[in-house]
Amino acid sequence: MKLRSILRNVARQEAASVGQAARRAADSLRHDSRVQDTASRLKGRAQDLGGSARARADEHLERLIERRHARPGAPLPDDVAAALAARRREREARVAAARARAALIAQGETPEQRRVLTLLADSTGWAGGQGEGLRYTGLLDRLAPSGDPAAEMAIHRALWTLAERRVLAVSPHGEVTACELPIEVEVRD
């Protein structure tokens, strides 16, 4: 009788330790920069695909509205033309913000830099972000939550490398903001 209860207790303890080991492994993978970088790239790609599908649907809807209200030899009614123009401006603004977001994130050369820039894009209005401003310590807490010195140093290095390249700016009060991207001028002969 005692042997049976001892075996049950040992089996329960081993099962609990396997579960704990699995949770620790999952947590360490979740905080791995390579996993986070891949996840952010997949999320960005999904957002790009969703945005292009929305843009195509909007264009199709606008064509249907134009056909519905168009009369042979007569221009579109003013209210319909104004509504369509407003929709086009909104769509173009969304597309421009998505491009700016992609361009901002593309400035990152390492996974840590891309993670910093992804969070920064989420809080930058011209890049389509709507979050509140980021603080230096908040970035460290979010990107290196374990407090591991090596992980924190990688984030410090990423922030200061991006600041030196003038991709982002850090205020004396610790607020991190994205710098406007330079406008590229293409010269053709």
Helices and strands as residue ranges (DSSP letters): H 2-30, H 33-69, H 78-106, H 111-122, G 125-127, E 134-135, H 136-143, H 149-164, E 168-170, E 175-178
